[in-house]
Amino acid sequence: MSIITIKDVYKEYETNKSILKGLNLEIDQGEFIVLVGPSGCGKTTLLKMINKLIPVTSGEIYVEGKNIEEWNTIKLRSSIGYVIQQIGLFPHMTIENNIGYVPSIKGMKKEAYNTRVSDLIHLVGMNDTYLDRYPSELSGGQRQRIGVARALASDPDIILMDEPFGAVDEIARRHLQDELKEIHKKLKKTIVFVTHDIEEALKLGTKIVLMHNGKIEQVGTPEEVVFKPKTPFVKDFFGIKGFKARLDEEALEKIFNQVINGERPLSEVLQ
Ligand SMILES: Nc1ncnc2c1ncn2[C@@H]1O[C@H](COP(=O)(O)OP(=O)(O)OP(=O)(O)O)[C@@H](O)[C@H]1O
């Protein structure tokens, strides 16, 4: 069943016309959708329209079957988690209070609150010893984890993520991706994720949406967009990098070990 429907959506900014030119997209419950495309193609704009941070110029967006214009904005936003790159944790609040902010304003009882905060910090691969710290006492990767935990705190059905791991180093980024994949498997939330990183997109997405020139070029599984590109643009966009990202990792590891162990000359592999 479709949990988000984008219907003939157009966007024009006052100083910037024709950003989105008639987008149509159905997002099913439990899907991990990744929006990719060249810089400036409107990924963030589309994401922010879903939780009404940016208004549409024309067209409609439905969340859980209801037009977002009919949703109470606060209610809509509390049923949608939102994670961005500069995560914006409250600097003067402890990690516990950051994660528990929404449950506490919703009046959750102390015992349930404690359990929830503890469950969430474990879910993102950390533990209770971090709860008394302040955001400045964590690494960038840990802060992003807390951002994910905070977005999950109100148990939203949908989570929007805008380049959430863009500012962390490569190793932390891989860990965060693995954890997010696990969380998605476990909680079966619907995730809409923006990235400009092809490997990240193909690793995480159950469906990839490639945007270009205000339109959607192709929607498909990682295999479809890489191996069955519908247009030359899709083929160029994913290209060899996409192909490499989808190669069987075991096959690559086998070749790597053969070369490292001197069983196969490097010149043969590089041919
Ligand atoms: N408030 C605004 N007023 C005018 N133009 C804007 C505004 N916000 C965004 N734009 C323009 O709209 C286009 C789409 O921006 P958006 O941030 O949605 O793209 P994006 O695909 O997320 O880009 P990136 O990958 O670089 O983050 C860009 O050309 C941008 O300059």
The ligand as a MOL file (V3000), in Angstrom:
LIG
                    3D

  0  0  0     0  0            999 V3000
M  V30 BEGIN CTAB
M  V30 COUNTS 31 33 0 0 0
M  V30 BEGIN ATOM
M  V30 1 N 14.5860 29.1160 -1.1980 0
M  V30 2 C 15.0180 29.0280 -2.4600 0
M  V30 3 N 14.8530 30.0510 -3.3210 0
M  V30 4 C 15.2700 29.9710 -4.6120 0
M  V30 5 N 15.8470 28.8660 -5.1360 0
M  V30 6 C 16.0380 27.8220 -4.3300 0
M  V30 7 C 15.6230 27.8200 -2.9480 0
M  V30 8 N 15.9290 26.6290 -2.4040 0
M  V30 9 C 16.5060 25.9050 -3.3840 0
M  V30 10 N 16.5700 26.6230 -4.5320 0
M  V30 11 C 17.1110 26.1500 -5.8320 0
M  V30 12 O 16.3430 25.0380 -6.2470 0
M  V30 13 C 17.1680 24.0550 -6.8670 0
M  V30 14 C 16.9820 22.7280 -6.1620 0
M  V30 15 O 17.5530 22.8100 -4.8630 0
M  V30 16 P 17.6190 21.5430 -3.9000 0
M  V30 17 O 18.3190 21.9420 -2.6690 0
M  V30 18 O 16.2610 20.9650 -3.7880 0
M  V30 19 O 18.5250 20.5580 -4.8010 0
M  V30 20 P 19.2910 19.2280 -4.4250 0
M  V30 21 O 19.0340 18.2740 -5.5400 0
M  V30 22 O 18.9400 18.7760 -3.0590 0
M  V30 23 O 20.8020 19.7390 -4.5040 0
M  V30 24 P 22.1590 19.2440 -3.7370 0
M  V30 25 O 22.4150 17.8350 -4.1790 0
M  V30 26 O 23.1770 20.1890 -4.2800 0
M  V30 27 O 21.9180 19.3860 -2.2830 0
M  V30 28 C 18.5920 24.6210 -6.8360 0
M  V30 29 O 18.8600 25.1990 -8.0640 0
M  V30 30 C 18.5380 25.6510 -5.7290 0
M  V30 31 O 19.4590 26.6720 -5.9830 0
M  V30 END ATOM
M  V30 BEGIN BOND
M  V30 1 1 1 2
M  V30 2 1 2 3
M  V30 3 2 2 7
M  V30 4 2 3 4
M  V30 5 1 4 5
M  V30 6 2 5 6
M  V30 7 1 6 7
M  V30 8 1 6 10
M  V30 9 1 7 8
M  V30 10 2 8 9
M  V30 11 1 9 10
M  V30 12 1 10 11
M  V30 13 1 11 12
M  V30 14 1 11 30
M  V30 15 1 12 13
M  V30 16 1 13 14
M  V30 17 1 13 28
M  V30 18 1 14 15
M  V30 19 1 15 16
M  V30 20 2 16 17
M  V30 21 1 16 18
M  V30 22 1 16 19
M  V30 23 1 19 20
M  V30 24 2 20 21
M  V30 25 1 20 22
M  V30 26 1 20 23
M  V30 27 1 23 24
M  V30 28 2 24 25
M  V30 29 1 24 26
M  V30 30 1 24 27
M  V30 31 1 28 29
M  V30 32 1 28 30
M  V30 33 1 30 31
M  V30 END BOND
M  V30 END CTAB
M  END
